[in-house]
Amino acid sequence: MAAYVSPIKAGLACRCPACGEGPVFKSFLEMAPRCPACGADFSKADAADGPAFFVMFLLAILIMPPVLLVQIVFAPPVWVHVILWGPLIVLLGAWLLRPFKSLMFALQWKHNAEEVRWNDSDGSAS
Ligand SMILES: [Zn+2]
């Protein structure tokens, strides 16, 4: 039996949730088809827009206090806010998206989560 791999550690490190060794990405945000270390099949990986939602939510919480502080203390024109926070939000978002996507995939892997499908015969979710 394989050693236990923490989905949190493997996810945040962008490593395979099965073995904790192989990378889950083959490019910046594209999932590899399988783990190069253990051969785990990543073809059903589908985090959808969950990682983007959580990254936006986290960034809103992190960015708003300094934005409000700068506005209250300095009262700069709007273009100063755009120049200050626009690039910061884009860079932080890009930096956080990979580990969040990998983390959501690792949690889906750990809990055997699958996309909900409707059963045609009785209309109930299966
Ligand atoms: Zn692996």
Backbone and ligand atoms as CSV (ligand in chain L), in Angstrom:
chain,resi,resn,atom,element,x,y,z
A,1,MET,N,N,0.844,-1.190,0.000
A,1,MET,CA,C,0.000,0.000,0.000
A,1,MET,C,C,0.881,1.242,0.000
A,2,ALA,N,N,0.448,2.211,-0.784
A,2,ALA,CA,C,1.228,3.453,-0.903
A,2,ALA,C,C,1.131,4.259,0.374
A,3,ALA,N,N,2.171,5.042,0.624
A,3,ALA,CA,C,2.175,5.905,1.811
A,3,ALA,C,C,1.119,6.990,1.660
A,4,TYR,N,N,0.639,7.463,2.798
A,4,TYR,CA,C,-0.394,8.510,2.781
A,4,TYR,C,C,0.182,9.802,2.233
A,5,VAL,N,N,-0.543,10.404,1.323
A,5,VAL,CA,C,-0.152,11.686,0.749
A,5,VAL,C,C,-1.204,12.711,1.154
A,6,SER,N,N,-0.782,13.752,1.850
A,6,SER,CA,C,-1.728,14.800,2.257
A,6,SER,C,C,-2.202,15.549,1.022
A,7,PRO,N,N,-3.527,15.626,0.802
A,7,PRO,CA,C,-4.003,16.380,-0.367
A,7,PRO,C,C,-3.691,17.866,-0.255
A,8,ILE,N,N,-3.590,18.379,0.958
A,8,ILE,CA,C,-3.271,19.804,1.141
A,8,ILE,C,C,-1.822,20.054,0.715
A,9,LYS,N,N,-0.894,19.221,1.231
A,9,LYS,CA,C,0.523,19.406,0.881
A,9,LYS,C,C,0.762,19.169,-0.597
A,10,ALA,N,N,0.223,18.056,-1.121
A,10,ALA,CA,C,0.423,17.740,-2.534
A,10,ALA,C,C,-0.217,18.799,-3.411
A,11,GLY,N,N,-1.416,19.264,-3.017
A,11,GLY,CA,C,-2.122,20.264,-3.813
A,11,GLY,C,C,-1.375,21.582,-3.855
A,12,LEU,N,N,-0.973,22.079,-2.705
A,12,LEU,CA,C,-0.288,23.377,-2.673
A,12,LEU,C,C,1.084,23.311,-3.332
A,13,ALA,N,N,1.707,22.124,-3.354
A,13,ALA,CA,C,3.006,21.970,-4.013
A,13,ALA,C,C,2.849,21.625,-5.496
A,14,CYS,N,N,1.594,21.538,-5.981
A,14,CYS,CA,C,1.304,21.192,-7.386
A,14,CYS,C,C,1.874,19.817,-7.728
A,15,ARG,N,N,1.758,18.883,-6.807
A,15,ARG,CA,C,2.258,17.524,-7.016
A,15,ARG,C,C,1.101,16.539,-7.088
A,16,CYS,N,N,1.386,15.361,-7.604
A,16,CYS,CA,C,0.389,14.310,-7.783
A,16,CYS,C,C,-0.278,13.965,-6.446
A,17,PRO,N,N,-1.623,13.938,-6.401
A,17,PRO,CA,C,-2.296,13.601,-5.149
A,17,PRO,C,C,-2.186,12.118,-4.794
A,18,ALA,N,N,-1.768,11.289,-5.730
A,18,ALA,CA,C,-1.649,9.850,-5.449
A,18,ALA,C,C,-0.294,9.511,-4.837
A,19,CYS,N,N,0.792,10.074,-5.402
A,19,CYS,CA,C,2.128,9.720,-4.911
A,19,CYS,C,C,2.871,10.906,-4.281
A,20,GLY,N,N,2.437,12.119,-4.553
A,20,GLY,CA,C,3.092,13.301,-3.994
A,20,GLY,C,C,4.401,13.647,-4.686
A,21,GLU,N,N,4.706,12.997,-5.804
A,21,GLU,CA,C,5.996,13.202,-6.472
A,21,GLU,C,C,5.870,13.939,-7.801
A,22,GLY,N,N,5.104,13.386,-8.719
A,22,GLY,CA,C,5.049,13.934,-10.074
A,22,GLY,C,C,4.278,15.239,-10.136
A,23,PRO,N,N,4.641,16.121,-11.069
A,23,PRO,CA,C,3.906,17.381,-11.230
A,23,PRO,C,C,2.527,17.136,-11.843
A,24,VAL,N,N,1.523,17.921,-11.441
A,24,VAL,CA,C,0.188,17.759,-12.014
A,24,VAL,C,C,-0.018,18.633,-13.246
A,25,PHE,N,N,0.848,19.621,-13.459
A,25,PHE,CA,C,0.693,20.508,-14.611
A,25,PHE,C,C,1.725,20.184,-15.675
A,26,LYS,N,N,1.276,20.266,-16.948
A,26,LYS,CA,C,2.240,20.128,-18.037
A,26,LYS,C,C,2.579,21.494,-18.619
A,27,SER,N,N,1.745,22.501,-18.335
A,27,SER,CA,C,2.078,23.882,-18.673
A,27,SER,C,C,1.568,24.743,-17.524
A,28,PHE,N,N,1.436,26.046,-17.732
A,28,PHE,CA,C,1.110,26.927,-16.606
A,28,PHE,C,C,-0.155,26.490,-15.872
A,29,LEU,N,N,-1.248,26.251,-16.611
A,29,LEU,CA,C,-2.495,25.842,-15.960
A,29,LEU,C,C,-3.100,24.589,-16.570
A,30,GLU,N,N,-2.423,23.967,-17.526
A,30,GLU,CA,C,-2.965,22.771,-18.169
A,30,GLU,C,C,-2.503,21.528,-17.412
A,31,MET,N,N,-3.485,20.683,-17.046
A,31,MET,CA,C,-3.178,19.470,-16.299
A,31,MET,C,C,-2.464,18.460,-17.200
A,32,ALA,N,N,-1.525,17.743,-16.617
A,32,ALA,CA,C,-0.879,16.640,-17.328
A,32,ALA,C,C,-1.894,15.508,-17.467
A,33,PRO,N,N,-1.816,14.702,-18.515
A,33,PRO,CA,C,-2.780,13.608,-18.658
A,33,PRO,C,C,-2.610,12.517,-17.600
A,34,ARG,N,N,-1.395,12.328,-17.139
A,34,ARG,CA,C,-1.132,11.345,-16.087
A,34,ARG,C,C,0.141,11.718,-15.339
A,35,CYS,N,N,0.293,11.118,-14.156
A,35,CYS,CA,C,1.469,11.422,-13.343
A,35,CYS,C,C,2.700,10.754,-13.954
A,36,PRO,N,N,3.766,11.510,-14.204
A,36,PRO,CA,C,4.982,10.900,-14.753
A,36,PRO,C,C,5.691,9.990,-13.754
A,37,ALA,N,N,5.404,10.133,-12.463
A,37,ALA,CA,C,6.079,9.315,-11.449
A,37,ALA,C,C,5.350,7.999,-11.198
A,38,CYS,N,N,4.022,8.046,-11.001
A,38,CYS,CA,C,3.288,6.823,-10.639
A,38,CYS,C,C,2.280,6.400,-11.694
A,39,GLY,N,N,2.025,7.231,-12.697
A,39,GLY,CA,C,1.103,6.862,-13.763
A,39,GLY,C,C,-0.362,7.094,-13.441
A,40,ALA,N,N,-0.676,7.771,-12.337
A,40,ALA,CA,C,-2.076,8.043,-11.986
A,40,ALA,C,C,-2.744,8.827,-13.112
A,41,ASP,N,N,-3.984,8.456,-13.418
A,41,ASP,CA,C,-4.718,9.059,-14.530
A,41,ASP,C,C,-5.350,10.377,-14.088
A,42,PHE,N,N,-4.932,11.481,-14.714
A,42,PHE,CA,C,-5.487,12.795,-14.384
A,42,PHE,C,C,-6.538,13.231,-15.404
A,43,SER,N,N,-6.944,12.331,-16.297
A,43,SER,CA,C,-7.805,12.740,-17.411
A,43,SER,C,C,-9.174,13.229,-16.939
A,44,LYS,N,N,-9.639,12.794,-15.763
A,44,LYS,CA,C,-10.952,13.239,-15.288
A,44,LYS,C,C,-10.852,14.454,-14.376
A,45,ALA,N,N,-9.641,15.044,-14.284
A,45,ALA,CA,C,-9.465,16.225,-13.441
A,45,ALA,C,C,-10.289,17.369,-14.004
A,46,ASP,N,N,-11.157,17.916,-13.187
A,46,ASP,CA,C,-11.974,19.036,-13.625
A,46,ASP,C,C,-12.309,19.908,-12.428
A,47,ALA,N,N,-11.479,20.897,-12.177
A,47,ALA,CA,C,-11.744,21.804,-11.061
A,47,ALA,C,C,-12.679,22.929,-11.484
A,48,ALA,N,N,-13.006,22.988,-12.771
A,48,ALA,CA,C,-13.903,24.005,-13.338
A,48,ALA,C,C,-13.465,25.411,-12.918
A,49,ASP,N,N,-14.409,26.258,-12.515
A,49,ASP,CA,C,-14.048,27.624,-12.148
A,49,ASP,C,C,-13.895,27.795,-10.645
A,50,GLY,N,N,-13.858,26.710,-9.907
A,50,GLY,CA,C,-13.689,26.769,-8.450
A,50,GLY,C,C,-12.420,27.492,-8.022
A,51,PRO,N,N,-11.249,27.140,-8.589
A,51,PRO,CA,C,-10.025,27.828,-8.180
A,51,PRO,C,C,-10.084,29.326,-8.445
A,52,ALA,N,N,-10.627,29.732,-9.583
A,52,ALA,CA,C,-10.720,31.170,-9.884
A,52,ALA,C,C,-11.616,31.866,-8.869
A,53,PHE,N,N,-12.717,31.235,-8.496
A,53,PHE,CA,C,-13.613,31.829,-7.503
A,53,PHE,C,C,-12.885,32.023,-6.173
A,54,PHE,N,N,-12.210,30.991,-5.700
A,54,PHE,CA,C,-11.546,31.098,-4.404
A,54,PHE,C,C,-10.394,32.100,-4.435
A,55,VAL,N,N,-9.671,32.163,-5.558
A,55,VAL,CA,C,-8.584,33.141,-5.673
A,55,VAL,C,C,-9.154,34.554,-5.670
A,56,MET,N,N,-10.240,34.788,-6.411
A,56,MET,CA,C,-10.853,36.125,-6.421
A,56,MET,C,C,-11.343,36.494,-5.027
A,57,PHE,N,N,-11.963,35.540,-4.352
A,57,PHE,CA,C,-12.490,35.776,-3.006
A,57,PHE,C,C,-11.357,36.134,-2.045
A,58,LEU,N,N,-10.276,35.360,-2.087
A,58,LEU,CA,C,-9.129,35.614,-1.217
A,58,LEU,C,C,-8.482,36.959,-1.535
A,59,LEU,N,N,-8.313,37.255,-2.822
A,59,LEU,CA,C,-7.692,38.528,-3.206
A,59,LEU,C,C,-8.541,39.710,-2.775
A,60,ALA,N,N,-9.847,39.577,-2.857
A,60,ALA,CA,C,-10.719,40.671,-2.414
A,60,ALA,C,C,-10.505,40.942,-0.932
A,61,ILE,N,N,-10.388,39.875,-0.155
A,61,ILE,CA,C,-10.182,40.036,1.290
A,61,ILE,C,C,-8.810,40.641,1.572
A,62,LEU,N,N,-7.789,40.231,0.822
A,62,LEU,CA,C,-6.431,40.707,1.070
A,62,LEU,C,C,-6.194,42.118,0.543
A,63,ILE,N,N,-6.806,42.461,-0.572
A,63,ILE,CA,C,-6.502,43.732,-1.235
A,63,ILE,C,C,-7.333,44.895,-0.690
A,64,MET,N,N,-8.557,44.640,-0.290
A,64,MET,CA,C,-9.433,45.750,0.100
A,64,MET,C,C,-8.924,46.559,1.298
A,65,PRO,N,N,-8.395,45.953,2.357
A,65,PRO,CA,C,-7.901,46.792,3.465
A,65,PRO,C,C,-6.821,47.791,3.053
A,66,PRO,N,N,-5.768,47.386,2.320
A,66,PRO,CA,C,-4.787,48.410,1.914
A,66,PRO,C,C,-5.364,49.431,0.943
A,67,VAL,N,N,-6.296,49.009,0.084
A,67,VAL,CA,C,-6.922,49.974,-0.827
A,67,VAL,C,C,-7.667,51.039,-0.016
A,68,LEU,N,N,-8.448,50.598,0.939
A,68,LEU,CA,C,-9.201,51.555,1.757
A,68,LEU,C,C,-8.272,52.428,2.584
A,69,LEU,N,N,-7.206,51.824,3.096
A,69,LEU,CA,C,-6.245,52.591,3.895
A,69,LEU,C,C,-5.596,53.691,3.061
A,70,VAL,N,N,-5.146,53.346,1.859
A,70,VAL,CA,C,-4.533,54.346,0.971
A,70,VAL,C,C,-5.550,55.430,0.640
A,71,GLN,N,N,-6.786,55.047,0.382
A,71,GLN,CA,C,-7.814,56.045,0.047
A,71,GLN,C,C,-8.076,56.976,1.228
A,72,ILE,N,N,-8.166,56.418,2.414
A,72,ILE,CA,C,-8.479,57.248,3.592
A,72,ILE,C,C,-7.308,58.153,3.960
A,73,VAL,N,N,-6.089,57.629,3.905
A,73,VAL,CA,C,-4.923,58.404,4.341
A,73,VAL,C,C,-4.490,59.424,3.291
A,74,PHE,N,N,-4.409,58.999,2.004
A,74,PHE,CA,C,-3.854,59.871,0.971
A,74,PHE,C,C,-4.899,60.471,0.037
A,75,ALA,N,N,-6.055,59.861,-0.053
A,75,ALA,CA,C,-7.118,60.296,-0.982
A,75,ALA,C,C,-6.561,60.576,-2.381
A,76,PRO,N,N,-5.884,59.604,-2.999
A,76,PRO,CA,C,-5.291,59.843,-4.327
A,76,PRO,C,C,-6.371,59.798,-5.411
A,77,PRO,N,N,-6.048,60.309,-6.613
A,77,PRO,CA,C,-6.995,60.162,-7.723
A,77,PRO,C,C,-7.138,58.676,-8.109
A,78,VAL,N,N,-8.170,58.375,-8.863
A,78,VAL,CA,C,-8.485,56.987,-9.205
A,78,VAL,C,C,-7.342,56.316,-9.965
A,79,TRP,N,N,-6.660,57.082,-10.864
A,79,TRP,CA,C,-5.600,56.451,-11.668
A,79,TRP,C,C,-4.483,55.894,-10.789
A,80,VAL,N,N,-4.256,56.483,-9.621
A,80,VAL,CA,C,-3.235,55.944,-8.704
A,80,VAL,C,C,-3.660,54.562,-8.206
A,81,HIS,N,N,-4.925,54.419,-7.896
A,81,HIS,CA,C,-5.422,53.100,-7.475
A,81,HIS,C,C,-5.274,52.075,-8.597
A,82,VAL,N,N,-5.593,52.492,-9.817
A,82,VAL,CA,C,-5.506,51.569,-10.964
A,82,VAL,C,C,-4.064,51.103,-11.139
A,83,ILE,N,N,-3.115,52.045,-11.059
A,83,ILE,CA,C,-1.706,51.687,-11.247
A,83,ILE,C,C,-1.177,50.862,-10.071
A,84,LEU,N,N,-1.606,51.199,-8.863
A,84,LEU,CA,C,-1.138,50.461,-7.683
A,84,LEU,C,C,-1.702,49.045,-7.613
A,85,TRP,N,N,-3.015,48.932,-7.712
A,85,TRP,CA,C,-3.667,47.656,-7.382
A,85,TRP,C,C,-3.925,46.780,-8.598
A,86,GLY,N,N,-4.058,47.356,-9.757
A,86,GLY,CA,C,-4.328,46.551,-10.958
A,86,GLY,C,C,-3.265,45.490,-11.206
A,87,PRO,N,N,-1.988,45.901,-11.366
A,87,PRO,CA,C,-0.938,44.895,-11.593
A,87,PRO,C,C,-0.774,43.945,-10.410
A,88,LEU,N,N,-0.943,44.455,-9.198
A,88,LEU,CA,C,-0.799,43.596,-8.021
A,88,LEU,C,C,-1.860,42.495,-8.021
A,89,ILE,N,N,-3.094,42.859,-8.348
A,89,ILE,CA,C,-4.177,41.877,-8.381
A,89,ILE,C,C,-3.918,40.834,-9.465
A,90,VAL,N,N,-3.483,41.292,-10.639
A,90,VAL,CA,C,-3.225,40.352,-11.743
A,90,VAL,C,C,-2.083,39.398,-11.375
A,91,LEU,N,N,-0.998,39.939,-10.827
A,91,LEU,CA,C,0.156,39.100,-10.489
A,91,LEU,C,C,-0.161,38.123,-9.356
A,92,LEU,N,N,-0.819,38.611,-8.317
A,92,LEU,CA,C,-1.192,37.716,-7.216
A,92,LEU,C,C,-2.173,36.643,-7.682
A,93,GLY,N,N,-3.115,37.026,-8.522
A,93,GLY,CA,C,-4.077,36.067,-9.054
A,93,GLY,C,C,-3.389,34.973,-9.856
A,94,ALA,N,N,-2.459,35.370,-10.725
A,94,ALA,CA,C,-1.740,34.377,-11.525
A,94,ALA,C,C,-0.880,33.488,-10.633
A,95,TRP,N,N,-0.298,34.068,-9.608
A,95,TRP,CA,C,0.565,33.304,-8.701
A,95,TRP,C,C,-0.241,32.294,-7.873
A,96,LEU,N,N,-1.449,32.671,-7.473
A,96,LEU,CA,C,-2.260,31.798,-6.614
A,96,LEU,C,C,-3.077,30.772,-7.386
A,97,LEU,N,N,-3.321,31.015,-8.663
A,97,LEU,CA,C,-4.229,30.136,-9.404
A,97,LEU,C,C,-3.706,28.708,-9.530
A,98,ARG,N,N,-2.416,28.549,-9.785
A,98,ARG,CA,C,-1.842,27.209,-9.925
A,98,ARG,C,C,-2.003,26.372,-8.656
A,99,PRO,N,N,-1.533,26.847,-7.487
A,99,PRO,CA,C,-1.709,26.013,-6.292
A,99,PRO,C,C,-3.170,25.797,-5.926
A,100,PHE,N,N,-4.035,26.757,-6.180
A,100,PHE,CA,C,-5.447,26.550,-5.856
A,100,PHE,C,C,-6.070,25.509,-6.777
A,101,LYS,N,N,-5.719,25.543,-8.066
A,101,LYS,CA,C,-6.251,24.544,-8.989
A,101,LYS,C,C,-5.750,23.161,-8.606
A,102,SER,N,N,-4.468,23.085,-8.299
A,102,SER,CA,C,-3.889,21.805,-7.890
A,102,SER,C,C,-4.505,21.319,-6.575
A,103,LEU,N,N,-4.740,22.238,-5.647
A,103,LEU,CA,C,-5.350,21.874,-4.368
A,103,LEU,C,C,-6.770,21.348,-4.571
A,104,MET,N,N,-7.555,22.013,-5.405
A,104,MET,CA,C,-8.925,21.536,-5.639
A,104,MET,C,C,-8.913,20.172,-6.302
A,105,PHE,N,N,-7.981,19.968,-7.241
A,105,PHE,CA,C,-7.864,18.659,-7.876
A,105,PHE,C,C,-7.466,17.598,-6.857
A,106,ALA,N,N,-6.525,17.914,-5.978
A,106,ALA,CA,C,-6.083,16.945,-4.968
A,106,ALA,C,C,-7.218,16.598,-4.010
A,107,LEU,N,N,-8.038,17.585,-3.645
A,107,LEU,CA,C,-9.173,17.307,-2.758
A,107,LEU,C,C,-10.238,16.478,-3.480
A,108,GLN,N,N,-10.454,16.758,-4.771
A,108,GLN,CA,C,-11.382,15.933,-5.549
A,108,GLN,C,C,-10.867,14.500,-5.634
A,109,TRP,N,N,-9.573,14.368,-5.833
A,109,TRP,CA,C,-8.945,13.049,-5.930
A,109,TRP,C,C,-9.128,12.295,-4.611
A,110,LYS,N,N,-8.835,12.970,-3.520
A,110,LYS,CA,C,-8.904,12.342,-2.198
A,110,LYS,C,C,-10.318,11.857,-1.880
A,111,HIS,N,N,-11.322,12.637,-2.261
A,111,HIS,CA,C,-12.707,12.323,-1.899
A,111,HIS,C,C,-13.488,11.684,-3.043
A,112,ASN,N,N,-12.788,11.270,-4.094
A,112,ASN,CA,C,-13.417,10.623,-5.250
A,112,ASN,C,C,-14.587,11.431,-5.798
A,113,ALA,N,N,-14.431,12.749,-5.812
A,113,ALA,CA,C,-15.503,13.612,-6.315
A,113,ALA,C,C,-15.583,13.502,-7.828
A,114,GLU,N,N,-16.805,13.479,-8.327
A,114,GLU,CA,C,-17.029,13.439,-9.767
A,114,GLU,C,C,-18.086,14.462,-10.128
A,115,GLU,N,N,-18.125,14.785,-11.402
A,115,GLU,CA,C,-19.139,15.697,-11.889
A,115,GLU,C,C,-20.511,15.051,-11.740
A,116,VAL,N,N,-21.497,15.824,-11.313
A,116,VAL,CA,C,-22.861,15.293,-11.169
A,116,VAL,C,C,-23.458,15.092,-12.555
A,117,ARG,N,N,-24.038,13.929,-12.770
A,117,ARG,CA,C,-24.688,13.638,-14.054
A,117,ARG,C,C,-26.146,13.290,-13.793
A,118,TRP,N,N,-27.006,13.714,-14.695
A,118,TRP,CA,C,-28.425,13.409,-14.568
A,118,TRP,C,C,-28.709,12.084,-15.231
A,119,ASN,N,N,-29.429,11.243,-14.506
A,119,ASN,CA,C,-29.838,9.950,-15.049
A,119,ASN,C,C,-31.059,10.173,-15.921
A,120,ASP,N,N,-30.979,9.764,-17.179
A,120,ASP,CA,C,-32.076,10.019,-18.131
A,120,ASP,C,C,-33.364,9.292,-17.756
A,121,SER,N,N,-33.271,8.132,-17.093
A,121,SER,CA,C,-34.475,7.323,-16.875
A,121,SER,C,C,-35.412,7.903,-15.805
A,122,ASP,N,N,-34.866,8.374,-14.678
A,122,ASP,CA,C,-35.762,8.870,-13.625
A,122,ASP,C,C,-35.538,10.345,-13.274
A,123,GLY,N,N,-34.615,11.002,-13.943
A,123,GLY,CA,C,-34.417,12.416,-13.707
A,123,GLY,C,C,-33.677,12.759,-12.436
A,124,SER,N,N,-33.205,11.756,-11.694
A,124,SER,CA,C,-32.485,12.041,-10.465
A,124,SER,C,C,-30.987,12.059,-10.721
A,125,ALA,N,N,-30.288,12.758,-9.848
A,125,ALA,CA,C,-28.830,12.796,-9.956
A,125,ALA,C,C,-28.254,11.465,-9.544
A,126,SER,N,N,-27.231,11.024,-10.231
A,126,SER,CA,C,-26.609,9.747,-9.868
A,126,SER,C,C,-25.173,9.965,-9.495
L,1,ZN,ZN,ZN,1.890,10.248,-8.948
